[in-house]
Amino acid sequence: MRFKILSIFVFISSIAVAQTNYVSETYGNLTIEYEESLQKLMMEKANAVCETPALPPPPIKEFCDGARVQIFYSKNRSEADQKLKEAKQLFPNLYSNIVYHSPDYKVYVGYFESRNDASSTLNKAKRNFPASFIYNEKFRCNLIKN
């Protein structure tokens, strides 16, 4: 009798201890069984808010389309140097330089974002250099002074 009671007790306790919470899902002929804790974890992950990484800053353009004022050109270097000195006195806050395009030496003043920005400098330059004009050019963006 003790043996029967003991065996019944062991049988019931083994069933009670061996119980795990399984979830089963059926997809057609396929049945998937997994623990309930896994289902809870999947639900937590599905409901979690994912943070999207910040977008990188847009690339900074290195070269810009802009305009410069050409005030003089000549085949004579010393004559171009003289006109450059005059230009630096007339426009002390603008960058002035000589560029050699074979066979001419050209004197340029300023770096501007557009032809409209260069027009006031052109009007001032025309007083001393009547052959001045606006020249469209591509140059480094950091040369434009605001």
SULWO-V263341 format. One record per pair of residues at least 24 apart in sequence whose C-alpha atoms are under 8 Angstrom apart, sorted by the first residue. I is the first residue (numbers start at 0). J is the second residue. If there is no record, write none. Layout:
<<I | J> <I | J>>
This chain:
<<60 | 140> <61 | 139> <61 | 140> <61 | 141> <62 | 137> <62 | 138> <62 | 139> <62 | 140> <63 | 112> <63 | 137> <63 | 138> <63 | 139> <63 | 140> <64 | 112> <64 | 113> <64 | 135> <64 | 136> <64 | 137> <64 | 138> <65 | 110> <65 | 111> <65 | 112> <65 | 113> <65 | 114> <65 | 135> <65 | 136> <65 | 137> <65 | 138> <66 | 110> <66 | 111> <66 | 112> <66 | 113> <66 | 114> <66 | 117> <66 | 133> <66 | 134> <66 | 135> <66 | 136> <66 | 137> <67 | 107> <67 | 108> <67 | 109> <67 | 110> <67 | 111> <67 | 117> <67 | 133> <67 | 134> <67 | 135> <67 | 136> <68 | 107> <68 | 108> <68 | 109> <68 | 117> <68 | 120> <68 | 121> <68 | 131> <68 | 132> <68 | 133> <68 | 134> <69 | 105> <69 | 106> <69 | 107> <69 | 108> <69 | 131> <69 | 132> <69 | 133> <69 | 134> <70 | 105> <70 | 106> <70 | 107> <70 | 108> <70 | 124> <70 | 125> <70 | 128> <70 | 129> <70 | 130> <70 | 131> <70 | 132> <71 | 105> <71 | 106> <71 | 107> <71 | 128> <71 | 130> <71 | 131> <72 | 103> <72 | 104> <72 | 105> <72 | 106> <73 | 103> <73 | 104> <73 | 105> <74 | 102> <74 | 103> <74 | 104> <75 | 103> <75 | 104> <76 | 104> <79 | 104> <79 | 105> <79 | 106> <82 | 106> <110 | 142> <110 | 143> <110 | 144> <111 | 143> <111 | 144> <112 | 143>>
